[in-house]
Amino acid sequence: MAGDVLRAATAPNSKYSAEEWRLRQELAAVYRLIAHFRMTDLIFTHISVRLPGPEHHFLINPYGLFFDEITASNLVKIDLQGNAVEPTPYKVNPAGFVIHSAIHGARDDAHCVLHTHTKAGCAVAAQAGGLLPLNQISLEFYNNVAYHDYEGIALDLDEQKRLVKDLGNKPVLILRNHGLLTVGRTPQQAFLRMYYLDKACEIQLAAQAGGQLVVPSPAVCEHTERQFNDADRAVEEGQFKDVDGYDLAWTALLRLLDRIDPTYKN
């Protein structure tokens, strides 16, 4: 249903296929949502989506624009070497290219890659224990978080192979002393993972400041993670599954954007 909201809009001209225009609108929506929920760092983080085709071209933000200025048509299309593949007046953040091209080149399922420098995310990234299983929200990520040690600003292509190795097949990467990163099959999935990953970090910091912590048992943690992530799991009498929740949340978020400023679609 969420995809249909954007699929109904048509590209402004024949320059883009219907599929690319839909992905441009979805990625622009994620940029606007990151801005709305105050997860930006001025112009210095990045979100990308890979386009269909064997070339592994992907879209990323125009370097220098605030996230609430990004639209479907001003996103920059680049290749895995960081070269623009169509005319654009904009540059690309070099650190964004290093991180995103590495993951897009290595993970076929990582269609969208989202990286942030939020206060809570950077704080948890500086903690030796990383993300702890302290609340229901964090349990979505139980045993699903990878870690990458800090090597400096991501401007070195040599770091790519270590970053990819550390990420492995996980949906979430905590860049130690740096920030958070999520991947998803869609922009919707990558955004919702980041929204709740950042919220889990905020809750962790608040809980740590409040006294002795209560941690659920490993069995409960594993059960809750399956409830979040295993839509095909068998359920017994008296148990339920919520397979539509995140799709409904995404559709609601698109309605929110349309109320605030629908120009992200342009």
N, C-alpha and C positions, 0 to 999 in steps of 0.2 A: 504493500500500500504506500509506503513512504517513497519508494522509487517512482511510483506512478505520479506523485505530486510534481516531481521535476520532469518526468518523461513527457508530460503534457506540453511543456514549453518547447518551442522550436528554436533552432539555431538562427542567428541573425542573418546568415548567408550560407552559401554552399561551402564555405571554407572548412567547416567542421562537419563530421558525420553526426548523426543523431546520438550515437553512443558516446562520442567524445564530448558533445555538448552537455549531455546528461552528467557525465563525470566532472566536467568543469563546474557545473552548477553545484553538484554535491560537495566538491572540494571547497569552492567559494563559501558554501554554507558553513563548513567546518571552520574555516578561518573566522567568519563572523561570530560563530558561537564561542570560539576560544577568546575572542575579544570581549564578547558580552559577559562571559563568566570570569573575566579578569585573570586569564591564564597566559597573558602575553608578556614579553620582555622587550618592549618597544618594537624594533624591527628585527630582532636577533634570534628568533627561533623559526621553525619551518615545518611545513606539512606537505606531503607529496602524494600523488596517485599515479600509478602506472597505467598507461593506455594500452588497449588491445593491440596485438600484433607482435611479430618476432623481433622488432627493433628494440624493445624494452624502453621506448620513449616514456618520459614521465613529466607530469606537470608539477610546478613548484611556484612559490610566491615570487613576485617581482621584488627584488632587494631594494629597500628604501621606503616601501609603502607600509603604513600601519595595517593591521589585519582587518580593521573595519573599512578600509579603502579597497579591499580586494574584491574583484568581480570575476565572473566566469570568463570574460573575454580578455582580461589583462594578466591572467596566469601565463607563466613562461613554460614552453615545451622544450625540454632538453634531452640529450641522449646520455648514455652511461659514461661518456667522456666529459660531460659538462658543457657540450656545445649546444647552442640554440639551434633548433631545427626549423625555425620559421622566424621571420623578421620580428624584432621586438626592441623597444627603446630601453628596456630594463636589463639590469645585471642580475646575477644569481649569487646568493650568499655562498662563498666558497666552502665554509664549514657544512652548510646544508647539502651541497653537492657531494662532499666526501662521505657523509653519513648515509644519505638517502640512496646514492648510486650503489653503494656497497650492498645495502639490504635488498634493493630492487633486483640487483644482479644475481643475488644468491638465493632468495626466497620467492618461489613462484606464488606462494599463498599470500605474500605481503604486498597486496595491491596498494594499500595506503600505509604510509609511515608518518607518525606524528611525534614531534619532539617539543618539550616545554622546559622552561626554567622557573617554575613557580617557587614561591618561598617554601611551601611545605615539601614539595618534591625535592628541592635542593637540600633541605634540612635532613630529610630521611636518607638521601643519597650520601650524606656525610656521616651517617651512623653505621657503626660496625655491623650491627644486626640487620640492617636493611629494613624491608617491610615486614612487620610482625603481624601474626594472626590475632589481632586484638578485637576485631569487630566484624559484624556480618559483611560489611562492604569489602573489607580486606580479604575475606575468605574466597571471594571470586578468584583471587590471584594466588591462592594457596598452592605451593609447589609449581607455580607457573611464571615465576620471576627469574630472569637472568641478570647477571651483574657484569659490568665492564669497568676495569680500573682506569682511573684518570691518567691521561697521557699528555695533557695540555689541550689548548684549543684544537679542534679537529680540522687541522689544515694539512695533515700529512697523509698522503695516500697509503703509506705503509701501514697505517693503523687500521685500514679497512679490513684486512684479513683477520685481525684479532677481534675486532668488533663483531664481525659475522660469526666467528667461532664462538665467542662468548654468548651471543644471542641464541645460537642453535635453533631449535624449533619452538622457542617460547614466544608467547604473544606480547610479553612485557620485558623491557630492559631498563634497569636502573643504572645510569651512568654515574658511577661514584664521583662525589665532589662536583657534580655537573648538573644532572637533572633526570628527567623521565622520558621514556620513549615507548610508544605502543605501535603495534602493527595490526592490520585487519584486512579481511577479504574485501571490505568496502570502507569508504570514508565514514559511514555511519558507525561501523563496528569499531574502527580505530578511535573515533571521537568518544563514544560511550565508554570504552575501556579507559581512556585518559581521564574523562570526567570522574569516574569512580576511583581510579588509581590515585588521583590527586586528592580526592575527598578522603580516601583511606589514610593518606599521609597526614592530612590535617587532623583527623581523629586521633591518629597515633601520637602526634605531638601534644595534643590536648590531654590525652590519657596519661602520657608519661609525666606531665606536669601536675597530675592530680593525686599521686600517691601510688600505693601498691597495685600492680596490674593483675587482672584475672584473665587467664589464657584458656580457651577451650581445649579439650583433649584432641589429640591427632585424629581420632576416629570421627569426631564431630566436624573437625576442619575438613577432612576428606569428603564426608557426606555433603557438607554445604557446598564445597567446590563443585561436586557433581550436580547438585541441584541447579547451580548457576550455569554450568557449561555443557552438560550432557543431556541434550534435548531428547535423545533416543533411549534414555535409560528406562528400564521397566519400573513401574510403580505398583504398589500393592493397594488393597482396599483401604480407603481413608487417606490416601496420599494424592497429591495433585502436581501438575506441571504448569509452568507459566511460560509457554513458548512464544507468546506474542508481546510480552512486556516491553522489550527493547524496541521492537518495531513501532509500537504505539508511542513510546517515548520520543523516538526520532521524528515521527509525524507531528507530534506536538511541538517539538523544537522548530520544525520548519514553519509551523503556523506562527510561532513566536517571532521568528525572523521576518515573516511576511508582515506582521503587525508593526515591527520596529522599523525595518528598512528593506524592502524587497529588491533593492538594486543589486544585491549580490548575484542575482540571476542574469544580469545584463552582460 
